[in-house]
Amino acid sequence: MNRLILVGGGSSSGKSYITSEVMKRLGDQDIVRLTMDDYYKDQADIPLEERYKVNYDHPKAFDWPLMRKQLRDLKDGKPIQKPIYDFVTLTRTDKVETIEPKKVIVVEGIMALVDKEIRKLGDIKVFITASAERRFLRRLIRDKRERGRSFENIVSQYFNTVQPMYGEIVEPSSIYADFIINNDGVKNIAVDILTVLLEEEIESSSHSYSPQSMEEEFTEASLEEAFTK
């Protein structure tokens, strides 16, 4: 059974950097990596000026039905046609990417631990942390270099949606994480930790073990037995 690893965390906490570095170490023979950014909703029918007003740090910005279906397919050993998102036009391109299932499927994104159905699909859930100051500076540099956005646009988006949604939605999802990894400095062991976790998951992919869920652990029968003795 293929293993699904969910990697959540705030914007610019280092999710993409860490998962990319792990992939460099382990190679892509047994691992495939997806980013949830590609599952932003298609907005081709919305004028560009209206797309700028969308809150991209809210769950409503994502195409959850498609994401759930495609992650189930990958776990079941079926290839998918993943959409490709363009951050310049703020909508999907007219191209798709064929993703073949592998032993370990890594999915990273700010909402990786937010959706209950996707959490159920996840075998290991990881949350990457970093200070608000570091996340802001990283995002400022990234959006200027890679997405050509103005300083005013970056600052406005960060304080109007990114940081408020982090506190309201993203950070609270860390309670579902099996592992919380700090990525607050240049020199840290975040990459080392995730590398070890994925190596273990590659080995585990040949076994049918599945961890006990909270619903299975705390059944009505078990609670009744505990309190009647």
FENQUISUL-V816482 format. One record per residue. RES is the residue in one small letter. PHI is phi in whole degrees, 0 to 359 (999 if undefined). Layout:
# FENQUISUL-V816482
res->RES phi->PHI
res->RES phi->PHI
This chain:
# FENQUISUL-V816482
res->m phi->999
res->n phi->293
res->r phi->255
res->l phi->251
res->i phi->249
res->l phi->259
res->v phi->238
res->g phi->255
res->g phi->146
res->g phi->293
res->s phi->302
res->s phi->66
res->s phi->282
res->g phi->112
res->k phi->301
res->s phi->293
res->y phi->298
res->i phi->296
res->t phi->294
res->s phi->293
res->e phi->294
res->v phi->295
res->m phi->298
res->k phi->296
res->r phi->285
res->l phi->265
res->g phi->79
res->d phi->248
res->q phi->293
res->d phi->245
res->i phi->233
res->v phi->232
res->r phi->241
res->l phi->235
res->t phi->248
res->m phi->292
res->d phi->303
res->d phi->289
res->y phi->258
res->y phi->297
res->k phi->297
res->d phi->289
res->q phi->238
res->a phi->300
res->d phi->270
res->i phi->249
res->p phi->303
res->l phi->304
res->e phi->297
res->e phi->282
res->r phi->295
res->y phi->294
res->k phi->272
res->v phi->288
res->n phi->274
res->y phi->278
res->d phi->254
res->h phi->249
res->p phi->305
res->k phi->295
res->a phi->281
res->f phi->255
res->d phi->269
res->w phi->295
res->p phi->303
res->l phi->294
res->m phi->297
res->r phi->300
res->k phi->297
res->q phi->289
res->l phi->289
res->r phi->298
res->d phi->300
res->l phi->297
res->k phi->296
res->d phi->276
res->g phi->86
res->k phi->253
res->p phi->290
res->i phi->231
res->q phi->251
res->k phi->282
res->p phi->292
res->i phi->237
res->y phi->261
res->d phi->247
res->f phi->282
res->v phi->277
res->t phi->271
res->l phi->59
res->t phi->200
res->r phi->285
res->t phi->279
res->d phi->270
res->k phi->248
res->v phi->230
res->e phi->241
res->t phi->282
res->i phi->247
res->e phi->271
res->p phi->293
res->k phi->225
res->k phi->304
res->v phi->235
res->i phi->246
res->v phi->258
res->v phi->239
res->e phi->240
res->g phi->170
res->i phi->297
res->m phi->257
res->a phi->300
res->l phi->249
res->v phi->276
res->d phi->276
res->k phi->297
res->e phi->295
res->i phi->287
res->r phi->300
res->k phi->296
res->l phi->285
res->g phi->287
res->d phi->271
res->i phi->226
res->k phi->240
res->v phi->238
res->f phi->237
res->i phi->263
res->t phi->249
res->a phi->197
res->s phi->294
res->a phi->300
res->e phi->296
res->r phi->290
res->r phi->297
res->f phi->296
res->l phi->296
res->r phi->298
res->r phi->292
res->l phi->302
res->i phi->293
res->r phi->297
res->d phi->292
res->k phi->285
res->r phi->287
res->e phi->268
res->r phi->241
res->g phi->63
res->r phi->273
res->s phi->283
res->f phi->301
res->e phi->297
res->n phi->294
res->i phi->295
res->v phi->295
res->s phi->299
res->q phi->295
res->y phi->297
res->f phi->276
res->n phi->272
res->t phi->229
res->v phi->299
res->q phi->290
res->p phi->300
res->m phi->288
res->y phi->297
res->g phi->291
res->e phi->275
res->i phi->238
res->v phi->287
res->e phi->301
res->p phi->300
res->s phi->290
res->s phi->294
res->i phi->294
res->y phi->271
res->a phi->285
res->d phi->281
res->f phi->222
res->i phi->247
res->i phi->244
res->n phi->276
res->n phi->229
res->d phi->270
res->g phi->227
res->v phi->290
res->k phi->257
res->n phi->210
res->i phi->253
res->a phi->302
res->v phi->294
res->d phi->299
res->i phi->297
res->l phi->292
res->t phi->299
res->v phi->297
res->l phi->299
res->l phi->288
res->e phi->300
res->e phi->293
res->e phi->291
res->i phi->298
res->e phi->293
res->s phi->288
res->s phi->297
res->s phi->273
res->h phi->250
res->s phi->261
res->y phi->297
res->s phi->225
res->p phi->294
res->q phi->287
res->s phi->278
res->m phi->297
res->e phi->298
res->e phi->284
res->e phi->285
res->f phi->252
res->t phi->278
res->e phi->301
res->a phi->295
res->s phi->292
res->l phi->290
res->e phi->298
res->e phi->296
res->a phi->293
res->f phi->262
res->t phi->254
res->k phi->265
